[in-house]
Amino acid sequence: MAGNAQYITVGNLVGESKAFLFLMDYRHRKRVKLWGRAEVVENDAALIEQLRVPDYGATVERAILFRVEAVSENCPQHIPVRYSEAEVQGLLAPLHARIAELEQRLSQGHGDTAGREAP
């Protein structure tokens, strides 16, 4: 079999089907807990094909079906907001442009801005 040969999840599910998923959305400060039962499914080509991601090169060997039995949403009070690298770059782009503009003005001898309002 391919992969890292640790089989931790599959091994755990052999002895106990109880499973728990803890889903975090840091960007929107949401957290959901899912309790349920998980089942490892192998040798079901039709199911594997349904779950396969198009243009993903890896061979899918098995699926884990999760049956939700309970759901709990948490208060966002202690969830920090996190941004993707692309979001941070988008926020920083105007700042980088302004820094470049000011550096250019300084290099051209226009560093004296006394008495002028900031844009």
Steps between C-alpha positions, in 0.01 A plus 500: 500500500608858433518778757700532816413149627391626841132395469414687821143595409419169338654311792300700753176440312553123492448482875251784549272673251436805720655806341520872559573785261602843621462752215653847525435800279744756640423759235133517601557401866279191489554162658285190461532164673356189338452172685413185315608166364763445233534205268797414280389394152744325269449319170191703403601644163167680446521683833867586452422641155220717648740645756800540270617856435538561124860555384644383833782266413506274807332162504218487754511173691217538746229730630394576852127558532399713797144480634418805709319430828542836676611853417613786721599854402722698734508862600760693297629694801837323521554428130764732353440634150755364254552607143642315203829615351312634195268706724794646690680584175182672375484710815869588481511590129384864548746541789789368289402737218498798739838403647647472149357842411648662811838333448506630144418853617777482759752380242405792274561753776132564577529386857399837647127468553473748788175692492339263251203283579542128474299350213 
